[in-house]
Amino acid sequence: MSAPPPGAQRHAGGALTPAGADEEPLEEADLDLVAALQVSPRASLAVLGDVLHASPTTVGRRIARLQARGLLRVVGQVDWSLISSSHPHHVWVTTAPGAARDVGERLARLPEAQFAALTTGRSDVHLTVQARSRREAGHLLTETVPRTAGVVATHSELVLRARSKADEWRLPRLGADQVAALRAEVVDADGPLRALGPLERSAVRLLHVDARLSTAEVSRALSVSRSTAHRTVTGLLRRGAVRPRVEVEPSALGFALEVIVALQVRPGSTAAVTDALARHRSARYVSVVAGSSSVIHQGVFRHEEDLASFLEEELSELPGIGDVVVSVVVDVLQRYWTPRRDGRITGTSRALDWLDS
């Protein structure tokens, strides 16, 4: 058995206590369950139990327990084109001495703040923001954020294209047969995205809060037939309007380090670099950006040596990379518009606040 990552303790039976997440340790079976849900977030308890060699009742209890501890939530990630005509921006914020947490918590409350964290390195606070329109994005970046009390300076870069998204990151614990069985339960997005009707909007709101809702539960909540609920939910999943996403802090899974790496890449090499980074085991979010950087790699690592190998060895093998600037995440305040505290989920997402406005 490998040594636990820095900041975590190994307990009897192999259980792992995440740094800052909870005093009660995560068991190996919990980690296997998270890994299974990452592959198939909507898989039934029966399928999960079969894959993990446990009873559906046991699996259901484990999910409920992790949710009650604030360590797990399965939400529906909504395609950004449905809530915004503007692309996201990465924002690095320098604060007055000692003001980082106060500034970070204030900025995390902005309706546009998808991600907010305290960081060291390039800045004191890092944000990913998404406004409803280009006009509102401009006001946010040039007025709202810079004029926030305690902010000394800001630097922002526009996301042109997301090459890898957080819901695609996987905890590598399952065998090929287990993954194949879970993949069989997934509804792949392969249809065109279009504007939503009233019933679809209502279903999106339900799935956004709990993407594991069955069609029977959607049917009851919306007062429609099961066949209508099934058709509506399946249509939303097939068109990619909603992507089931497992929300769990990487620190709770034994990944003690999260970093935001900004890379300058020579023109002509961007595609090769982003393709390689998107395949890297650490990749949570890889994007092509417009700014002083060309590519942003948001990744998670088990310990400092793992990060050192990535920076010193693996990046050196990629073509056209120039300057590399690393920001280390100290504390995540918000992820996917959802508040976090000490590695736990403490609120509900505000991503759909604009859907009907």
NUZA-333371 format. One record per residue (C-alpha): x, y, z. Coordinates in steps of 0.02 Angstrom, whole numbers, padded with zeros to 5 digits, always signed. Example, Ala and Ser with C-alpha at 12.3 -4.5 7.8 and 13.67 -1.06 7.14 Angstrom:
2
+00615-00225+00390 +00684-00053+00357 
This chain:
357
+00000+00000+00000 +00069+00170-00049 +00105+00304+00080 -00034+00430+00113 -00017+00601+00032 +00045+00745+00139 -00094+00813+00249 -00186+00647+00259 -00175+00501+00379 -00195+00315+00343 -00306+00222+00465 -00335+00040+00503 -00411-00051+00355 -00335+00069+00229 -00456+00212+00258 -00398+00386+00216 -00432+00545+00312 -00432+00696+00194 -00342+00850+00255 -00467+00979+00316 -00619+00884+00249 -00683+00782+00395 -00618+00694+00549 -00703+00530+00502 -00598+00436+00373 -00651+00396+00197 -00655+00209+00175 -00589+00119+00022 -00768+00073-00023 -00813+00258-00021 -00673+00296-00143 -00729+00154-00257 -00906+00222-00253 -00848+00397-00300 -00747+00323-00444 -00900+00226-00504 -01012+00379-00496 -00885+00481-00594 -00902+00356-00737 -01092+00343-00726 -01169+00473-00611 -01347+00414-00644 -01314+00227-00628 -01446+00139-00524 -01407+00071-00351 -01425-00103-00423 -01294-00073-00557 -01177+00013-00436 -01197-00129-00314 -01162-00260-00447 -01006-00171-00507 -00940-00138-00331 -00992-00309-00261 -01107-00234-00131 -01294-00235-00102 -01398-00090-00173 -01449-00050+00006 -01268-00033+00060 -01227+00076-00090 -01378+00187-00054 -01324+00207+00127 -01148+00254+00076 -01210+00386-00046 -01326+00459+00086 -01187+00461+00214 -01065+00550+00100 -01199+00677+00054 -01242+00707+00237 -01058+00742+00274 -01052+00869+00132 -00922+00766+00038 -01026+00715-00113 -01158+00785-00226 -01212+00732-00400 -01273+00885-00495 -01324+00924-00672 -01196+01036-00757 -01288+01150-00878 -01211+01194-01045 -01146+01372-01029 -01232+01429-01190 -01400+01406-01102 -01358+01530-00964 -01235+01649-01048 -01186+01723-01215 -01012+01757-01146 -00866+01638-01121 -00786+01620-00948 -00634+01719-00892 -00493+01667-00777 -00455+01809-00655 -00301+01826-00544 -00326+01948-00400 -00191+02028-00294 -00254+02090-00126 -00194+02203+00012 -00087+02113+00143 -00196+02006+00255 -00354+02036+00152 -00352+01880+00042 -00486+01781+00131 -00603+01928+00155 -00584+01976-00029 -00602+01796-00088 -00761+01767+00010 -00834+01932-00053 -00792+01891-00234 -00858+01714-00215 -01030+01788-00179 -01036+01872-00350 -01170+01787-00457 -01041+01770-00596 -00914+01676-00489 -00907+01496-00545 -00744+01456-00454 -00656+01550-00314 -00502+01500-00216 -00364+01572-00109 -00197+01545-00195 -00012+01575-00179 +00108+01616-00320 +00041+01727-00458 -00101+01800-00352 -00192+01792-00186 -00362+01745-00257 -00407+01654-00416 -00578+01663-00497 -00665+01587-00645 -00810+01701-00688 -00948+01694-00816 -01064+01839-00851 -01228+01832-00946 -01160+01937-01089 -01000+02012-01158 -01057+02183-01099 -01085+02122-00921 -00919+02029-00926 -00831+02190-00970 -00911+02283-00826 -00872+02141-00706 -00687+02135-00754 -00654+02322-00766 -00769+02389-00630 -00843+02264-00507 -00692+02156-00467 -00556+02292-00468 -00662+02406-00358 -00696+02274-00227 -00626+02328-00059 -00454+02254-00029 -00414+02221-00212 -00247+02294-00267 -00232+02227-00444 -00316+02105-00564 -00267+02009-00720 -00394+01917-00828 -00389+01801-00978 -00533+01748-01090 -00571+01563-01111 -00581+01528-01297 -00607+01341-01287 -00619+01211-01149 -00516+01059-01196 -00551+00959-01037 -00685+00989-00907 -00692+00946-00722 -00833+00820-00744 -00718+00717-00856 -00586+00691-00720 -00584+00515-00648 -00518+00435-00488 -00417+00287-00556 -00480+00143-00449 -00588+00033-00560 -00546-00109-00678 -00587-00109-00864 -00735-00227-00840 -00808-00117-00704 -00790+00039-00812 -00870-00048-00961 -01019-00104-00858 -01044+00073-00793 -01020+00153-00964 -01164+00047-01030 -01280+00149-00916 -01224+00319-00982 -01329+00421-01104 -01200+00500-01219 -01224+00677-01282 -01235+00664-01470 -01374+00781-01523 -01384+00966-01567 -01411+01091-01425 -01563+01204-01443 -01668+01323-01340 -01766+01242-01198 -01953+01235-01183 -02045+01267-01016 -02052+01081-00969 -01868+01059-01011 -01821+01210-00906 -01913+01138-00758 -01826+00970-00782 -01657+01056-00795 -01686+01141-00628 -01725+00974-00546 -01576+00884-00623 -01461+01029-00584 -01494+01004-00398 -01492+00814-00405 -01437+00731-00566 -01475+00558-00495 -01663+00589-00494 -01753+00446-00580 -01880+00478-00716 -02013+00421-00593 -01959+00558-00471 -01955+00687-00611 -02127+00628-00665 -02199+00658-00491 -02110+00825-00467 -02172+00896-00633 -02342+00810-00633 -02314+00728-00802 -02321+00548-00859 -02170+00436-00836 -02152+00421-01025 -02149+00611-01042 -02023+00626-00900 -01914+00490-00977 -01920+00572-01148 -01881+00744-01076 -01735+00687-00967 -01660+00577-01103 -01674+00719-01229 -01584+00840-01113 -01444+00715-01084 -01427+00670-01269 -01415+00852-01322 -01290+00892-01186 -01402+01023-01107 -01366+00939-00940 -01210+00838-00899 -01217+00738-00736 -01067+00789-00631 -00998+00720-00469 -00954+00857-00347 -00820+00805-00224 -00666+00901-00171 -00503+00822-00235 -00429+00843-00060 -00560+00721+00005 -00495+00592-00119 -00313+00605-00067 -00256+00740-00189 -00172+00863-00073 -00118+00988-00208 -00222+01083-00334 -00135+01204-00450 -00175+01323-00591 -00035+01321-00720 -00030+01461-00848 +00076+01419-01000 +00140+01523-01144 +00138+01411-01298 +00213+01450-01467 +00082+01472-01606 +00058+01308-01697 +00090+01203-01542 -00068+01243-01444 -00169+01096-01507 -00032+00970-01468 -00005+01042-01294 -00190+01048-01247 -00219+00872-01313 -00076+00805-01208 -00129+00901-01053 -00310+00846-01070 -00251+00665-01066 -00140+00693-00914 -00196+00606-00755 -00199+00771-00660 -00311+00867-00781 -00467+00941-00704 -00490+01086-00824 -00384+01127-00977 -00426+01279-01082 -00358+01383-01224 -00357+01566-01173 -00328+01739-01244 -00209+01842-01138 -00028+01838-01084 -00050+01648-01073 -00104+01528-01209 -00160+01378-01106 -00223+01355-00928 -00204+01185-00845 -00298+01162-00683 -00237+01000-00607 -00232+00898-00448 -00083+00803-00376 -00061+00687-00229 +00097+00770-00162 +00236+00892-00201 +00348+00764-00285 +00207+00721-00406 +00190+00905-00452 +00378+00925-00467 +00387+00782-00591 +00248+00860-00693 +00331+01031-00700 +00511+00973-00723 +00492+00819-00832 +00323+00799-00914 +00298+00979-00969 +00473+00981-01044 +00420+00845-01166 +00283+00953-01242 +00321+01062-01394 +00326+01251-01397 +00309+01289-01212 +00387+01449-01152 +00348+01533-00987 +00258+01433-00852 +00175+01517-00702 +00102+01412-00561 -00030+01463-00434 -00056+01342-00291 -00233+01328-00222 -00233+01351-00033 -00420+01344-00001 -00569+01321-00119 -00710+01439-00074 -00826+01398-00218 -00834+01272-00359 -00967+01266-00494 -01059+01409-00409 -01071+01304-00250 -00994+01360-00083 -00859+01253-00001 -00784+01257+00171 -00643+01147+00236 -00663+01027+00090 -00850+01007+00111 -00999+01067+00009 -01096+01191+00113 -01230+01261-00003 -01322+01241-00168 -01269+01300-00340 -01324+01469-00405 -01283+01427-00586 -01465+01434-00641 -01510+01598-00559 -01514+01676-00733 -01604+01539-00828 -01775+01622-00827 -01717+01803-00811 
